[in-house]
Amino acid sequence: MTQLRFALAQIDTCVGDLDGNAALVMQYARRARRGGARVVVFPEMTLTGYPIEDLALRATFRKAAWDKADALAQALKKEHMGDLFVVAGTVGTDVEGDKPRNRLVVLHDGVVWAGYDKHFLPNYGVFDEFRIFSSGERSVVLDVDGVRIGLAICEDIWQDGGPVAQLAKEHIDLLLTINGSPYEEGKVHTRVDLAARRAHEVNAPVIYLNQVGGQDDLVFDGGSFVVDADGTVLQRSVMFSPAIDFWDFDSSADHQRRARIAAALDPDHEVYAACVLGLADYMVKNHFTGVCLGLSGGIDSALVATMAADACGGANVQGISMPSMYSSDGSKDDAAELARNLGARYDVRPIEPLFTAFQRQLSLEGIAAENLQARVRGVIVMAYSNSRNLLALATGNKSELACGYSTIYGDAVGGYAPIKDLLKTRVWDLARWRNQAASEGMALGQVLVWHARHGAHDVGELIPRSSIEKPPSAELRPGQKDSDSLPEYELLDQVLAAYIEHAHGRADLLCDGFDEDTVDTVMRLVDRAEWKRRQYPLGPKVTALAFGRDRRLPITSAFRE
């Protein structure tokens, strides 16, 4: 009988930061040792960060990463942790073709003790691995105290055949997979179901260790877990926060013992947390300590500001009210109330004097005059960003991006767009959820356990109710409403979901029951706005098809069906 304790080190790495990532491995290895672990497991491409994209093509980077793995193995032994089996990811090199490999290494007894190269290289959606890496050819079984552990990397368990099929013939006691699986709403259950199928295939428990953290527009949600041979969930780590958890394997047991199972999150909490983590990590990894954004009193800027306060603390949020001659008193009051609720800094910068100065020179009318107001506001936001080293946030949502309902160099300015992958109706849902969570005691900064270190500010309702309930308007002309230019959002978002996320063409949309005028209007707006979307800031991907990463059409296209 062998009992083996595993430490599941769900960490947040930074692409290219070999020193920082190695320091994290050392930190968590110490915690694993203190917890009595024999094997400590880290995510895919631990030392390099993931995805490294074309960094992998630099031979100097690959050598530096390999040297770092070797130095890390020695450092572990020097600190009397050489008897640990440290399973981590890095970039290797195919000696025959001199091409990069997505590699799993085992650090033990002061050396890089074993290695395994990823077989299946995804080339769909957000992934571009087939172009960058070459494929591994062999399966690997790691023997630890007589326990046979089959190794795999992420996509290797998603595809039938390959190393898992081979490991099924090897009489392994456990299947261990390290992963860099990005968040996508609804994907959590898919992973568990997949792992359960693979557990049945190899007739052994499966450890699924996932990365956590944001990297540009990708968010990795963690949520690492263990399933038994029969698919029963034995352990689950928290989502959206670094963690180390322990699970004990008993070679003599027919069914393995359960460990800590973190509670599942409400679907709205999941999506909201993904947006907050994406923003928080984008700030940290690009060395921003604060953000600035325009506060109009509308729902989009209110939700973005609240997410920012959850990510970095209200005191680090600079809200800017930029009223025009068309701004309602209600909107100005809502913006001020939101800033007070968040504990944010708040300035009022009326744009009418600047608008008037431009008009003396330009005498614009109609849409051009409306866009000028947005561009004056964009200049002010970027002035705050440049002068105070603040990350400027764009506040547009997916419905607006889809239809081109934004102004280039106006409300589209910014370095990051936290809600760009949320349809308008989802924005309202998340605003209501955050207010409800606040009323139940979730103070600012508590959405993510990891980021709860800054001062919490508990006010009950965070987003003013009128910002959620009033009809949305850009307030660029008297009495303006979004519904003047767009179908009502409840209908629009249904069409957009079908057209964008389910790839329904015109005939499909008509069969879905949408009327012809609505279908033609939405398709025309979406297709004509591709040039704008190409220029929009990046933001966290939370749906199956996000603009920029997953869905990109020709800028000029005559195809309408």
C-alpha positions in Angstrom: 0.0 0.0 0.0 1.3 3.5 -1.0 -0.1 6.8 0.2 0.9 9.8 -1.8 0.1 13.4 -1.0 -0.3 15.8 -4.0 -0.1 19.5 -3.7 -2.1 21.3 -6.4 -0.4 24.7 -6.9 -2.8 26.8 -8.9 -0.7 29.9 -9.6 -0.8 33.1 -11.6 2.2 33.4 -13.9 3.4 36.2 -16.1 4.5 35.6 -19.7 8.2 36.1 -20.1 9.0 36.6 -16.4 11.2 33.6 -15.8 12.6 34.9 -12.5 9.2 35.8 -11.1 7.6 32.6 -12.2 10.5 30.5 -10.7 10.2 32.4 -7.5 6.5 31.5 -7.4 7.4 27.8 -7.9 9.9 28.0 -4.9 7.2 29.8 -2.8 4.6 27.2 -3.4 7.0 24.3 -3.2 7.8 25.4 0.4 4.1 25.4 1.2 3.8 22.0 -0.4 6.6 20.7 1.7 5.1 22.1 4.9 1.8 20.4 4.0 3.5 17.1 3.7 3.3 16.7 -0.1 5.4 14.3 -2.1 4.4 15.7 -5.5 3.6 19.3 -6.2 1.9 20.2 -9.5 2.0 23.5 -11.4 0.1 24.7 -14.5 1.0 24.4 -18.2 4.2 26.4 -19.2 4.7 27.5 -15.6 8.2 29.0 -16.0 7.5 30.9 -19.2 3.9 31.9 -18.6 1.1 31.0 -21.0 0.4 31.7 -23.8 3.9 32.7 -24.8 3.0 33.0 -28.5 6.0 34.0 -30.7 8.4 34.3 -27.7 8.7 30.6 -28.2 10.4 31.2 -31.5 13.4 33.0 -29.9 16.2 30.5 -29.3 17.7 32.7 -26.6 14.4 32.7 -24.7 14.2 28.9 -24.9 17.7 28.5 -23.6 17.1 31.0 -20.8 13.9 29.0 -19.8 15.8 25.7 -19.9 18.6 27.2 -17.8 16.0 28.5 -15.3 14.5 25.0 -15.0 17.9 23.6 -14.2 18.7 26.3 -11.7 15.3 25.9 -10.1 16.0 22.1 -9.6 19.3 22.9 -7.9 17.7 25.6 -5.8 15.0 23.2 -4.6 17.7 20.7 -3.6 19.7 23.4 -1.9 16.7 24.2 0.3 16.4 20.5 1.2 13.4 20.0 -1.1 15.2 17.7 -3.6 13.0 14.8 -2.6 9.9 16.6 -3.8 8.6 15.8 -7.3 7.9 19.2 -8.8 5.8 18.9 -12.0 5.9 22.1 -14.0 5.6 23.4 -17.5 8.1 25.2 -19.7 9.2 25.6 -23.3 11.6 23.0 -24.7 13.2 22.4 -28.1 12.8 19.6 -30.6 16.5 18.7 -31.2 15.9 17.3 -34.6 13.8 20.2 -36.1 15.0 23.0 -33.7 11.4 23.9 -33.1 9.8 24.8 -29.8 8.0 22.2 -27.7 5.3 22.7 -25.1 6.9 20.7 -22.4 6.2 19.3 -19.0 9.2 18.7 -16.7 9.7 17.0 -13.4 12.3 18.6 -11.1 13.7 16.1 -8.6 16.9 15.6 -6.7 18.5 18.7 -8.1 18.0 17.9 -11.8 15.4 18.1 -14.5 14.5 14.5 -14.0 11.9 13.7 -16.7 10.1 15.4 -19.5 7.0 15.1 -21.6 6.0 17.0 -24.8 2.4 18.0 -25.6 1.0 15.9 -28.5 -2.1 17.7 -29.6 -1.5 21.4 -30.5 -4.7 23.4 -30.7 -5.2 25.7 -33.6 -8.8 27.0 -33.1 -10.3 29.9 -31.2 -7.7 31.6 -29.1 -5.0 29.0 -29.7 -2.2 29.2 -32.2 0.0 26.3 -31.0 0.2 24.3 -34.2 2.1 27.2 -35.9 4.5 27.6 -33.0 5.3 24.2 -31.6 6.1 20.8 -32.8 4.3 17.8 -31.4 5.6 15.2 -28.9 5.6 11.6 -30.0 5.7 9.5 -26.8 3.7 8.9 -23.7 5.4 9.2 -20.3 4.7 7.4 -17.0 6.3 8.8 -13.9 6.9 6.3 -11.1 6.8 7.9 -7.6 7.1 5.4 -4.7 5.7 2.7 -6.9 2.6 4.8 -8.0 2.5 4.9 -11.8 1.4 8.5 -12.9 0.5 9.1 -16.6 1.3 12.6 -17.8 -0.6 14.8 -20.2 -0.8 18.5 -21.1 -4.2 20.2 -21.6 -5.3 19.5 -25.2 -4.0 15.9 -24.9 -7.0 14.9 -22.9 -9.5 16.8 -25.1 -8.7 14.7 -28.1 -9.5 11.0 -28.5 -6.5 8.8 -29.0 -3.0 9.9 -28.6 -1.2 9.7 -25.2 -4.3 9.0 -23.1 -5.3 6.0 -25.3 -1.7 4.8 -24.9 -1.7 5.3 -21.1 -4.9 3.3 -20.9 -2.8 0.3 -21.9 0.0 1.1 -19.4 -1.9 0.2 -16.2 -1.4 3.6 -14.7 -2.6 4.4 -11.2 -3.3 8.1 -11.9 -3.6 10.5 -14.8 -2.1 13.9 -14.2 -2.7 16.8 -16.6 -1.4 20.3 -16.4 -3.5 23.0 -18.1 -3.7 26.5 -19.3 -7.4 26.5 -20.1 -9.0 30.0 -20.5 -12.3 30.8 -18.9 -15.5 30.7 -20.9 -18.9 30.9 -19.5 -20.3 27.3 -19.1 -17.0 25.6 -19.6 -16.4 24.5 -15.9 -18.8 21.5 -16.2 -17.4 20.6 -19.6 -14.0 20.1 -18.1 -15.3 17.9 -15.3 -17.3 15.8 -17.7 -14.3 15.4 -19.9 -12.0 14.4 -17.0 -14.6 11.9 -15.9 -14.6 10.3 -19.4 -10.8 10.1 -19.3 -10.8 8.6 -15.8 -13.1 5.9 -17.0 -10.9 5.3 -20.1 -7.7 4.8 -18.0 -9.6 3.3 -15.0 -7.8 5.7 -12.6 -8.3 9.1 -10.9 -7.5 12.2 -12.8 -5.8 15.4 -11.5 -6.7 18.4 -13.5 -4.4 21.4 -12.6 -5.3 24.7 -14.2 -3.7 28.1 -14.4 -5.3 31.1 -12.9 -4.9 34.8 -13.8 -5.3 37.2 -16.6 -3.0 37.5 -19.6 -4.0 40.3 -22.0 -7.5 39.4 -23.1 -7.5 35.8 -21.8 -8.6 35.0 -18.2 -7.6 31.6 -16.7 -10.1 30.7 -14.0 -8.2 28.0 -12.0 -10.9 25.7 -10.6 -8.4 22.8 -10.5 -9.9 19.5 -9.4 -9.5 15.8 -9.0 -12.0 13.1 -10.1 -12.0 9.5 -9.1 -12.0 6.6 -11.5 -15.8 6.6 -11.5 -16.0 10.4 -12.2 -16.8 11.4 -8.6 -15.3 14.9 -7.8 -12.9 14.4 -5.0 -11.3 17.9 -4.8 -12.0 21.3 -6.3 -9.9 24.5 -5.9 -11.4 28.0 -5.8 -11.9 29.9 -9.0 -10.2 33.1 -10.0 -7.7 33.1 -7.2 -4.3 31.4 -6.7 -4.5 28.5 -4.3 -2.6 25.4 -3.0 -4.7 22.4 -2.1 -3.8 18.9 -1.0 -5.2 15.6 -2.0 -4.1 12.1 -0.8 -3.9 9.1 -3.1 -4.2 5.6 -1.6 -3.1 2.8 -3.9 -5.0 0.2 -1.9 -8.4 2.0 -2.0 -11.1 1.1 -4.4 -12.4 4.6 -4.1 -10.3 7.6 -3.1 -11.0 9.9 -0.2 -12.5 13.3 -0.8 -10.6 16.5 0.1 -11.7 20.1 0.2 -14.3 20.9 -2.5 -14.7 24.7 -3.0 -18.3 25.9 -3.5 -19.4 26.5 -7.1 -20.0 30.1 -8.0 -23.2 31.7 -9.2 -23.0 32.1 -13.0 -23.2 35.9 -12.6 -20.4 35.8 -10.0 -18.3 33.7 -12.4 -18.5 36.2 -15.3 -18.2 39.2 -13.0 -15.1 37.7 -11.3 -13.5 36.9 -14.7 -13.8 40.5 -15.8 -12.4 41.8 -12.5 -9.5 39.4 -12.6 -8.7 40.2 -16.2 -8.6 43.9 -15.3 -6.7 43.4 -12.1 -3.9 41.3 -13.7 -3.7 43.6 -16.8 -3.0 46.4 -14.4 -0.4 44.5 -12.3 1.4 43.0 -15.3 1.6 46.4 -17.1 2.5 48.3 -13.9 -0.6 50.4 -13.5 -1.8 51.2 -9.9 -4.9 53.1 -10.8 -7.5 53.6 -13.6 -9.5 56.5 -15.0 -12.8 56.5 -16.9 -15.7 58.8 -17.8 -18.7 58.5 -15.5 -21.8 59.4 -17.4 -24.4 58.1 -14.9 -25.2 55.3 -17.3 -25.1 51.6 -16.6 -22.0 50.7 -18.6 -19.7 53.2 -17.0 -21.2 52.3 -13.6 -20.5 48.6 -14.0 -17.0 49.2 -15.3 -16.2 51.6 -12.4 -17.5 49.1 -9.9 -15.4 46.3 -11.4 -12.4 48.6 -11.3 -13.0 49.3 -7.6 -13.2 45.5 -7.0 -10.0 45.1 -8.9 -7.8 47.8 -7.4 -9.8 49.6 -4.6 -12.1 52.6 -5.0 -9.3 55.0 -3.9 -7.4 54.0 -7.1 -10.4 54.8 -9.4 -10.5 58.2 -11.0 -14.0 59.0 -12.2 -14.5 61.9 -14.5 -17.9 63.5 -15.1 -17.9 65.3 -18.4 -21.4 66.8 -18.8 -22.5 68.6 -21.9 -25.5 70.9 -22.5 -27.5 67.7 -23.1 -26.6 65.9 -19.9 -29.5 65.4 -17.6 -29.4 66.3 -13.9 -30.3 62.8 -13.1 -27.3 61.4 -14.9 -24.9 63.8 -13.2 -26.4 62.9 -9.8 -26.1 59.2 -10.6 -22.4 59.6 -11.5 -21.6 61.5 -8.3 -23.5 59.0 -6.2 -21.7 56.0 -7.7 -18.3 57.7 -7.0 -19.3 58.2 -3.4 -20.5 54.6 -3.1 -17.2 53.3 -4.5 -15.0 55.7 -2.5 -13.6 56.8 -5.9 -12.0 60.1 -6.7 -14.3 62.2 -8.8 -13.8 65.3 -10.9 -16.3 67.3 -13.0 -15.0 68.6 -16.3 -17.8 70.2 -18.4 -17.2 69.8 -22.1 -19.3 72.7 -23.4 -16.5 75.3 -23.5 -14.2 72.9 -25.4 -17.1 71.8 -27.7 -17.9 75.5 -28.4 -14.3 76.3 -29.3 -14.2 73.4 -31.8 -17.5 74.5 -33.3 -16.2 78.0 -33.9 -13.7 76.4 -36.2 -15.7 73.5 -37.6 -19.5 74.3 -37.5 -20.4 70.6 -37.4 -24.0 69.3 -37.5 -25.8 66.0 -36.9 -23.7 62.9 -36.2 -20.4 64.8 -36.7 -21.4 67.2 -33.9 -22.5 64.3 -31.7 -19.2 62.5 -32.3 -17.3 65.7 -31.5 -18.7 65.6 -28.0 -17.5 62.0 -27.5 -14.0 62.9 -28.9 -13.7 65.9 -26.5 -14.4 63.5 -23.7 -11.8 61.1 -25.1 -9.2 63.8 -25.0 -9.9 64.5 -21.4 -9.8 60.9 -20.3 -6.5 60.4 -22.1 -5.1 63.6 -20.5 -5.8 62.1 -17.1 -4.2 58.8 -18.2 -1.0 60.4 -19.5 -0.6 62.9 -16.7 -1.3 60.6 -13.8 -0.1 57.2 -15.2 -3.6 55.8 -15.0 -5.0 53.0 -17.2 -7.8 54.5 -19.2 -10.8 52.2 -19.3 -13.2 52.0 -22.3 -16.8 51.3 -21.2 -18.4 49.9 -24.3 -20.3 46.6 -24.2 -20.6 43.8 -26.8 -23.9 45.0 -28.2 -22.5 48.4 -28.9 -19.3 47.0 -30.4 -21.3 44.6 -32.6 -23.4 47.4 -34.0 -20.7 50.1 -34.2 -22.5 52.2 -31.6 -19.4 53.9 -30.4 -17.2 56.8 -31.5 -13.6 56.1 -32.6 -11.2 58.3 -30.7 -14.1 59.2 -28.4 -15.8 56.8 -26.0 -13.7 54.0 -27.6 -10.4 55.4 -26.3 -8.6 53.5 -23.6 -6.1 50.8 -22.8 -8.6 48.1 -21.6 -12.3 47.4 -22.0 -13.6 45.3 -19.1 -17.1 44.6 -20.5 -16.4 44.4 -24.2 -17.5 40.7 -24.3 -20.8 41.4 -22.4 -24.0 42.0 -24.2 -26.1 44.9 -22.8 -28.7 42.7 -21.2 -25.8 40.9 -19.4 -24.5 44.2 -18.2 -27.8 44.8 -16.5 -27.7 41.3 -15.0 -24.3 41.8 -13.5 -25.1 45.2 -12.1 -28.1 43.7 -10.3 -26.0 40.8 -9.1 -23.3 43.0 -7.7 -25.8 45.1 -5.9 -27.4 42.0 -4.5 -24.1 40.6 -3.4 -23.2 43.9 -1.7 -26.5 43.8 0.2 -25.6 40.3 1.4 -22.2 41.5 2.7 -19.8 41.2 -0.2 -17.8 44.4 0.2 -15.6 45.9 -2.5 -12.5 43.9 -3.0 -14.1 40.6 -1.9 -15.1 39.3 -5.3 -11.6 37.8 -5.6 -10.1 36.3 -2.5 -6.6 37.2 -3.8 -7.4 40.9 -4.2 -9.2 41.3 -0.9 -6.0 42.8 0.6 -7.0 46.4 -0.2 -9.4 48.3 2.0 -13.0 47.1 1.8 -15.7 49.8 1.5 -19.1 48.4 2.4 -22.1 50.6 1.4 -24.9 48.2 0.7 -26.1 49.2 -2.8 -23.2 50.2 -5.0 -24.7 51.0 -8.4 -27.5 53.6 -8.2 -30.8 52.0 -9.0 -31.7 54.7 -11.5 -28.6 53.9 -13.6 -29.9 50.4 -14.0 -33.6 51.3 -14.6 -33.5 54.3 -16.8 -33.6 53.9 -20.6 -30.1 54.0 -21.9 -29.0 57.1 -23.8 -25.7 58.6 -25.1 -27.2 62.0 -24.3 -25.6 63.6 -27.3 -28.8 65.4 -28.5 -32.0 66.4 -26.8 -34.2 63.5 -25.8 -31.9 60.9 -27.3 -32.3 57.2 -26.5 -30.4 54.2 -27.8 -33.6 52.7 -29.1 -33.7 55.6 -31.7 -30.8 53.9 -33.5 -31.0 50.3 -32.4 -33.7 47.7 -31.8 -34.6 47.3 -28.1 -31.7 45.6 -26.4 -33.8 42.6 -25.3 -34.5 41.8 -29.0 -31.1 43.0 -30.3 -29.1 40.8 -28.0 -31.1 37.7 -29.0 -30.3 38.4 -32.6 -26.7 39.2 -31.9 -26.2 36.0 -29.8 -27.6 33.9 -32.7 -25.6 35.8 -35.4 -22.3 36.1 -33.6 -22.0 33.3 -31.1 -24.0 30.6 -33.0 -22.9 31.8 -36.5 -26.5 31.9 -37.9 -26.8 33.5 -41.3 -29.8 35.4 -42.6 -31.8 32.4 -43.5 -31.1 30.8 -40.1 -32.1 34.0 -38.3 -35.4 34.1 -40.2 -36.0 30.5 -39.3 -35.3 31.4 -35.7 -38.4 33.6 -35.8 -36.8 37.1 -36.0 -38.6 39.5 -38.4 -36.9 40.4 -41.7 -36.5 44.1 -41.0 -34.7 43.4 -37.6 -32.5 40.7 -39.2 -31.4 43.0 -42.1 -30.8 45.9 -39.8 -28.7 44.0 -37.3 -26.7 42.2 -40.0 -26.0 45.5 -41.8 -24.9 47.2 -38.6 -22.6 44.3 -37.5 -21.0 43.8 -40.9 -20.3 47.6 -41.4 -18.7 48.0 -37.9 -15.8 45.5 -38.3 -13.4 48.3 -39.0 -14.3 50.0 -35.7 -13.9 46.7 -33.7 -10.4 46.2 -35.1 -9.4 49.5 -33.3 -11.1 48.8 -30.0 -9.1 48.1 -26.9 -8.7 44.6 -25.8 -10.8 43.2 -22.9 -11.5 39.9 -21.1 -12.9 37.1 -23.2 -15.8 35.5 -21.3 -18.0 34.0 -24.0 -17.5 31.3 -26.6 -17.0 33.9 -29.4 -15.4 37.2 -28.5 -14.6 40.0 -30.9 -10.9 40.1 -31.8 -9.9 36.7 -30.6 -12.5 34.4 -32.0 -14.6 36.2 -34.5 -13.1 38.3 -37.2 -14.7 39.0 -40.6 -13.3 40.8 -43.7 -13.6 44.5 -43.1 -15.3 44.7 -46.5 -17.7 41.9 -47.3 -20.6 41.5 -49.7 -21.7 38.2 -48.3 -25.1 38.7 -46.7 -26.6 35.2 -46.3 
